[in-house]
Amino acid sequence: MNTGVTPPRSGAPGARSRIGVRLLLVTVMAGLVFSVLSTVVRGALAYMDERDALVDELAQVEDIIQPALAKAIWELDRASVKVHLDSAARLPALGQIVVTIVMADAEPEVHARRRPGWSPDASLPVLRRSLVYSPYADSREVVGELTVFANGGELKRRLYRELRIIFATQLIQSLLLAGFVMWMFNRSVTRHVRDVAAHLDALSPETLSRKLVLRDKMNQNDELDQLAGGVNELQHRLGGHLAQQAQYEGELSRHRDNLAELVGERTRELEAANLKLDQLSRSDALTGVSNRRHFDECKEVEYRRAQRTHQPLSLVICDIDYFKHFNDTYGHMAGDDCLRRVAGALAECCRRAGDVVARVGGEEFVILLPGQDMAEAQQCAERLRAAVQALGIAHTASEVAPSVTISVGVAGLDLPKMESVDAFYHCADQALYRAKAGGRNRVVCWEGEA
């Protein structure tokens, strides 16, 4: 998880590098002392023994500086590379040191330090070693090559000097110095670094408040103290950040729940409103049956389905007889009530799935009957006519009956003769016209007349 906390810096770059410099100097001096001791021990031996000792010393130097050089090259720290080369070049036993840095996408980069006045000596071997760095466990990356040339003049000078040095005194002093340096390094650095590593390994969100304390330090306010202070400051900031993040997450969760509830409520209201609007857009406001718009959509769909499947389809058109006279006699409120009762009777007779009863005009109703041929539609039309007449709505102004009646025209779909849905409707309308012309209160079927 990205905490957003930047670890504190532990002081200036120069201050951070002092422990590394001390470690490098102590290690180099220990190697130099070891080489000098080896040369003293072999002072009485022949030139070949001294030559072998010099080669061993250079190998020790390579072992010492190789990890630091490999790390500096891996981290692209050219300044550290130059520092290590300058330090190594000051060793008397070394005539020339060359570091070749391997670049993946460029020519090899060569860094060399050569002792003034030094010249190659074919009798002395040249030491070469690959610089290998392990960025993580079980990995080895070759970052370059280290080449070391021995200094023949130093070999000669050592031979003469070793004869004048008191072997026993030098050996005892050097051993005591090396032991003291190693003891000091372990006491002042290694133990505290292990404490820091153990403290960081035990960190968790629950232990962020526990401060890092270095035990029994010999010196105060050095790089290790800066490191401990930086770790403690980082823990403090990280703890505050995590607490603030937990607070924000709680608030965000509450807002999210409230928003989800509000969105759900608004969605339900919108769905109900849309459903109501859809019903209003498809229903006749007065009678409650389908309106002209819904009927037009359904007739197009059913006409195309009948074309594809060759299933029967019938259309019934009804018109209330002498409805204008009814309105003039009883008033428009009674006329509206009459329309509602007639629509209810029609809808009650046509309750199959797919049947559509619609009001398409003032007193005109249509019924779409999918799956019924004209004979079946005629029977349905007769039931519709009888149902309306059975309502017994008084109509003294009617010329055919004392109660409200309807005239009905029926047409069955005949695709060769009805090339469009409008032609289909026209045929049913023609049948209705014939029913009115024939005396009203009757059912007339379309028989293919023009």
Secondary structure, 3 states (H helix, E strand, C coil): CCCCCCCCCCCCHHHHCHHHHHHHHHHHHHHHHHHHHHHHHCCCCCHHHHHHHHHHHHHHHHHHHHHHHHHHHHCCCHHHHHHHHHHHHCCCCEEEEEEEECCCCCCCEEEEEECCCCCCCCCCCEEEEEEEECCCCCCCEEEEEEEEEECHHHHHHHHHHHCCCCHHHHHHHHHHHHHHHHHHHHHHHHHHHHHHHHHHHCCCHHHCCCCCCCCCCCCCCCHHHHHHHHHHHHHHHHHHHHHHHHHHHHHHHHHHHHHHHHHHHHHHHHHHHHHHHHHHHHECCCCCCECHHHHHHHHHHHHHHHHHHCCCEEEEEEEECCHHHHHHHHCHHHHHHHHHHHHHHHHHHCCCCCCEEEECCCCEEEEEEECCCHHHHHHHHHHHHHHHHHCCCECCCCCCCCECCEEEEEEECCCCCCCCHHHHHHHHHHHHHHHHHCCCCCEEECCCCC
